[in-house]
Amino acid sequence: MTDIIRTSAAAQAAALAAGEVSSEELTRAHLDRIAAVDGDLNAFLHVNTDEALSAAREVDTRRAAGEELHALAGVPIAVKDIVVTEGQPTTAGSKMLEGWIPPYDATLVTALRKAGLPILGKTNMDEFAMGSSTETSAYGPTRNPWDRDRIPGGSGGGSAAAVGAYEAPLAIGTDTGGSIRQPGAVTGTVGVKPTYGSVSRYGLIAMASSLDQAGPVTRTVEDSALLHELIAGHDPHDSTSLTDPVGPFAAAARSKDVKGLRVGVIEELEGEGFAPEVRARFTESLEQLERAGAEIVRVSCPNFRYALGAYYLIMPSEASSNLAKFDGMRFGLRVVPEDHPTAENVMKATRGAGFGDEVKRRILLGTYALSAGYFDAYYGSAQKVRTLVQRDFAAAFEQVDVLASPTAPTVAFRLGEQIDDPTAMYMNDIATIPANLAGVPGISLPSGLAEDGLPAGIQFLAPVRADERLYRVGGALEALLEDSWGGPLLAKAPELTGGAN
């Protein structure tokens, strides 16, 4: 069973359908893998052994009875701990929600259960999704499967590490400013941020409501497409949910055809600040596409240079509002001081003990930006910049079909290297943030190995509601690169064992 967990989710689904393996056997093999390596990685905050095996046995019974099942039925999955799961702990990586068992499932979790995907457990993350390294988790950092002294990206480093370490073939992440795509780039996995509103946000613990979006974390583009098709769709519980039909994402991923596709290279996202080897792998990927028949076009999106600043006003402002409910009175932890246990003092004690430094930093920044006298100067101005970024996207997509850039400016940095330098940490999202401000879809996939033998990623962005273009170009490039590498990039990762590398 050690071989099958290293295959794609699509291959595992095919083996299940052919009767070569049962879902119970497959799920148990992944649980055994978690037991063997997660003590070092800390990708999981909660492992859902009994329920996962029960769900797997149920799928096996239904398959034996001849029921028509979803294509991914029986393939296990991990879920980021910001997505609520009935009967399983959901903490958002924070002491504020330690021990909380939700009474309901997020809409996307309902879809996973209905389709018969056993949920292996909940993955580690930066506290309330605030971070780019999964180091702000109240439950300790996750480590990168390629080098355990390095970060796995953030905020969804747990999901990316779990998939990259063969602990799960599929995972759910959320992307507010790059938290699916950036971890994908530094762990050699595939991450997709769908069009805003195409996957329901109902049941996601909100950080920044106009930016948050759930999406797939996988090892192949086809796997992302299959999972995307499963979790997408209109949800009346989500007021921002789109009514569009779900696209043929898997078919687009399998087409492997980019002839005539116009790929725009964003000039503002490939120069200063991007490591030379990251840029080199990006250029080589574009050359592969050009040889396959794509047209490479240079485009300028001048307002992207202001996107980072706008994001770090809009996001903290929305986070300040969303996290106000964790006050010791209504939701979450309650700390009652011995002296003078007034409402104000309970609130101070609770928020002081329940929130970590990064969450406090962003709440303070957001509260200041929303305060009287500063609202127009900061939050209002940031929203104007957001409009300019959206106009840049619109103008660019009049010239090209998709846009391209490196996903992250560097490979995975060492644990602790940037944790005390918020500005440096925020710069890791410089290429991914514009997509969230505009609501457009994006995909990151491996582009090769850069310095120290660590993976780099390439990002493609498409117009709103044109997610299938991402799978078309992603599937084609993945096939071209793997042919040149002689197999998947993850096959070049150091072997994980129960001990140190």
N, C-alpha and C positions, 0 to 999 in steps of 0.2 A: 504493500500500500504506500510505501515511501515514494514510489515513482509517480503514482497517479496524482498525488497532491501537488506535484510540480508541473502538471499540465494546465491548460487553460480551463476556464469554467465551461466553455463550449465543448471541449473534449471530455470533461467530466460528465456533462449532461448527456453526451452521445454514449458514453460507457454505461450510464444508468439506463438509458433507453434500450440499449442492446442487451441488458441483463448481465453485463460483465462484472458489475459491482452493485451492491445495494446502497441505498442512501445511508442506512445505519452504519455500514462499513466505512463509507466515505466520510461521514461526519465524525465517527470515532477516530479515524486516521488524523483528521485535522485537530481534534481535541488532544490526541496524543502529541502532536507536533507542538501545540500550545504549551502543554505540560513540560515538554523537553526544552524549549528555548525561551519561553516568555519570562522566565525568572530573570534573564539577562536583559531582555528587550523592554519589558513593561509596556507592551502595546495594548494589553487588555486591562481594564479596571474591574471587569466582572466577566466570568466565564459561566455560560448558561448550560452546563453539561446535561442535566436531567431533561430539561425542556427541549434542548436541541435533539437529543437522541429520541425522545418521544415523538417529536415532529417528523424525524427521519423515518421512524418505524411506520408512522401513519402514511407517509408517501409510498413506502414500499408496499403496504397493504393495498392502497388504492391502485398502484401500478399493477400488482398481481391480479387485481380484480378486473383489469382491462379498462379502467377509467382513462379518459382523455385528459392529459396533464399539460401544464405549462412547460415550455421548452427547458426552463431552468429548475423544474421541480426536483427536489432532492439535493440540489447543490447548496452547500452551506454558505452562510454570509455573516459578516460582522457589521455592527452598526455603531456609528460614532455616538458618544455618550451625551450628546446634546439633543438627540432624538428620543422622545419619550416612548417607553415600552412597558406595557401593562405587565405587572408582576415581576419586572426586572428593575434593579436600581438604575436611576438616571441622576447623575450628579453635575453634569456640565463641567467636570473637572474641578469642582469647587467644594470647599468645606461648607459653604452655605447650604448645599443640598445633600450633604452626606447622609446616606441611608434612606433617601426618598424613594418610595416605590410608587410610580404613577398608576392611577386608576384607569387609564385608557391608553390606546395605541395612537401614535401619529398615523396620518393617512397612508404614508408610504410604507410603514410597518404593517398596516392592515393588508396592503397589496402584497407584501412579501409573504406574510402568513398564508393568505388565500392561495398564492401560487405554489406553496409548499416548499419554501426555502427555510431550512432549519437555521435559527439564529444562534450563532456560536457564543455571542456575548457582546459587551459594550467596550468600545475602544477609547484609549486615553486621548486627551486633548488639552490644549491651553485653556486655562480657566475662562469659562464663558466665551470661548473661541477668541480670546484676546491674546494674540501672539503669533510669531512666525517660526517657532522652534519646538513647541510642545514642552517647553521648560517651565512655563508658568502654571502647569497643572499642580493642584494641591496634593496630588498623590505621586509626585516624582516624575522626572522626565522620561520620555520614551527614547530609546536609542536606535540609531540607524542600522539596519541589517548589514550594510556594506562595511561599516566601521563603527563599532559600539562606543567609540569616543566622540562621535559626531551626532548632530541633531538630525531628525527625520523630517524636518520641515514642520510647519504649523499653520493653522491651529490643529489640523487633523492628522498629526504625525502618527497617531496610533493606528488609524485605518490604513495609511500608506505602508507603515512598517509591517503590519500584520499580513498584508497582501504580498509585500516584497519578501517576507521571510517564510512564505508558504504556510502561514498559519490559517489563512482563509483565502479562497479563490476570488471572492468578491467582498466588497465593503461599501458602506454608505458613508459619505463625507458631507460636509457643508462648506460653502465657499462664500465668504463675505467680502474678501479682498484678495483672494487667491488661495484659500485654505484647502482646496482640493488640488489645484494645479501645482502650486509650489512644492508641497510634499511629494507629489508625483515626480517632479523634476529631480529632486535630490535623492530619491529612493529607486529610481529606474522603473517606475510604474506608470500607468495611464490614469489620468484624472480628468473628469469632464464637469464643467459648470454649465448646466443647461440654460436656455433662455429664461430670464426671470419670469416666474409665474407659470412655467410649464410643468413643474413638479411642485406639488402642494407643500406649503410651509406649515400647515396645521399639525401641531404636535412637535414643532421645533422650538426649543427654548430660545426666544428672540434675543439677539444682540443688537442688530441694526436692521430693522424690518424692511427698509427699502433696498437693502443690499444682500441679505441672506438668501442662499439658494442651495438646496440639497442636490447631490448628484453622485454618479458612480465613481468608485475607485477599484481598478482592476489591473490585470497584467497584460491584457491585449485590448486593442481598439474594438474588436468584435464583441468581446465580453462587456465592455462599457455600453456598446450599442444595445445588446440584449437586455442589460439591466436598466438602461434608460427607458427602453420601450415599456418595461414592466412598471416602473414607478411614476411615469409621466401620465398626465391626463387631468381633466377638469375636476375640481373638488369644491362643492358648494360651501364647505366649511372655511375656505380661504378666499377672502374678498379680492385678492390679487390674482387668483387662479385663472389662467387662460382657458378658453373653450375650444381651442384648436384641436383637431384630431392629432393623435400621436403619429409621427413620421416613420417612414421605413428605414430606420437607422441601421439595423443589421444588414439589410440589403446594400445600403450605401457603403458600409464598412467592407463588405465582401467584394465590391465591384472592382477595386484596385485600379481604377481608371482616372487619370488626371489630365488626359489630353484636352488641351484648350482651356484648362482651368487657369484663371488669372490669380496669382498669389502676390499680394502686396507686402513688401518689406517696410516696416515702420521705421523711418529714419531716426526718430527720437528714442527708439528702444533697442539700439544695438551698438551704441558707441561708448562714450565715457561711462565708467562705472561697471561695465560688463567685463568679466575676466577674459583674457585673450583666448584661452582654450574653449571657453563656453561659446564665444563668437565663432571660433574655428569649426566646432561641431555644427553650429547653426548654419554656417556657410556651406559646409559639406552636405547637409540635409537639403538645402535649397538646390544645390547642384544635382542631387539625385532626382528631385522633382522635375527640374528643367530637362534632364535627359529623358525623363518619362513622358514629356510632352506638355508640361505646365509652362506657363509664361510668367516670368518673374518681373515684377514692376515695383519700382521704388515709389513710395508715397510718403507724404508728410502729414502728420497730425500734430500741429504746433501746440495745441492746448494740452496735450498729454503731459507736458512738463509741469503743469500745475495740478495734475490729477492727484498726486500723493498728498499735497497740502490740503486740497479740498476734501479728500477722503478722511483725513485725520481731523477734520472738523465735523463733517456729517456723521461719521460712524460713532465717535464718542458722544455726540449730542443725542443720537437715537439710543445708544447704550445707556446713557444716564437716565433717560426716560424709562426704558424697558426694565432696568434693574432697580428702579425706585421701589418696586413692590416687595423687595427683599429687605424688610425693615424691622424684623423681629416681631411684627404685629400680625402680618397677613400670611406670608409665605416663608418657608425655609427655616434656618436656624433661629433660635432665640437665646440670647445671653442676658441674664438679669443680674445687674451689679448688686452687691450686698448693700452698699450705701446709696441711698436716694434712688430707688428703682422707679423713677418717673418714666413716662413714655419717651421723652427725649433721651434720657440716659440709656434706656434699653436699646433704642435705635443706634446710638453711638457705639455701645458695646457690641451689639450684634454685627453691625457692618464692619467694625474694626476687626473683629475676630473672624468673620466669615469670608471676607474678600481679601485677596492677595494684593501685592503692590501694584501690579500692572492694571488690574481692574480698578483699583482706587485712582490710579493716575488718569485713566480714561474717563472715569466718572467725573473727576474734578475738572478735566479739560472740557468735557461736554456740558457740564453744568455752567461753567463760565461762559462758554460760547452761546448758550441759550439765555443768559441772564439779561435783565433789562439794561439797556444802554449799549450792549455788545452784540445783540442778536443780528442786527442788520450788517454790522461790520464784519462779523465772522461767519455765522451760520448762513445768513442770507447771501453773502458774497460767495461762499462755497457752493451754494446751490446754483448760482449763476455760472460758476466755472463748470459745474456738472452739465449744464445745458451746452456750454461750448464744447465739452468733450463729446457729447452726443452728436453735435453738428459735425465734428471732425470725423466721427465714424460714418455718418451719413454721406459726407463728401467722399470719403475713401472708398466706400462700397459702391459708389457710382463708377469708379475706375476699375475695381477688382472684385473677385468673388469671395476671397478670404484674405485675412491679414495674418502676418507671421512675425514672430519675435522670439528671442530666447525666453524661456519661462521665468527663470531666475537669473540674477546677475552673476552668481557664483555657484560653486558646488556646495555641498553641506559643510557648514563650518563646525568647529569643535564646540562641544558642550561647555557652557560658561563663557564662551568667547565674546558674546555680544549681549548677554543678559543684563549687564549694567549700563548699556549704551542704547537707550530706546531709539535714538535717531538712526543708528546703524541697523538696528533690528527692523525698523519700519521700512528701510530702503530695500529689503528683500522682496517686497511686494510691488516694487515700482512698475514692473511690466504687467502685472495681473490686475491691479486696481482699476484701470480704465474700463474694463469689461463690466465690472460690477456697477460702476457709476452709470453706465449706459444700458445695463440690462441685457447685453448681447451674450451669446454663448461662446465658450472657449474650451479648448482641449489641450492638454499637455501630454506628450509622449517622449520616450527616450530618444536623444539625438546622438548618443555615444558617450565614451569615457573621456573625461577631462583630466585635470591635474590629480595626482595621487590615485589614479585609477578609479575615480568616483564618477557617478553618472551625471550627465547634464540633460536638460530637456528643451524641446522646442514647443512653442505655443502657436496655435491657430485660433483665430477669432472669426466669427461669421455674423451676418446681420441677424437681428431679432427674428425668431421663428424659422431660421434657416440652419438648424442644428445638423441636418443631414449632410450639409457641406463639410462639416468638421469630420464626420465619419468617412466621407469619401476621400478627403485628402489624407486623413490620419491613417486609414487602412492601407492606402497605397504606399505612403512613406514607410510605414512600419514594415511592409513586405520587402521594400527595396533595401532598407537598412539591415534587416535581419538576414537577407541574402548576402549582403556584403560582410556581415559579422560572422556568418556561419551559424546563426541561431539567435534566440532571444538574448538581449543584453543581460537579463538577470542570471543567465547561465554563467556569466563571467564573474558574478559576485562571489566573495569568499564563502566557503561552506559554513553554515551555522551548525553548531553543536550545543550541547548543554552547558559547556564551559566557555572559557574565553577564546577569542580568535587566535 
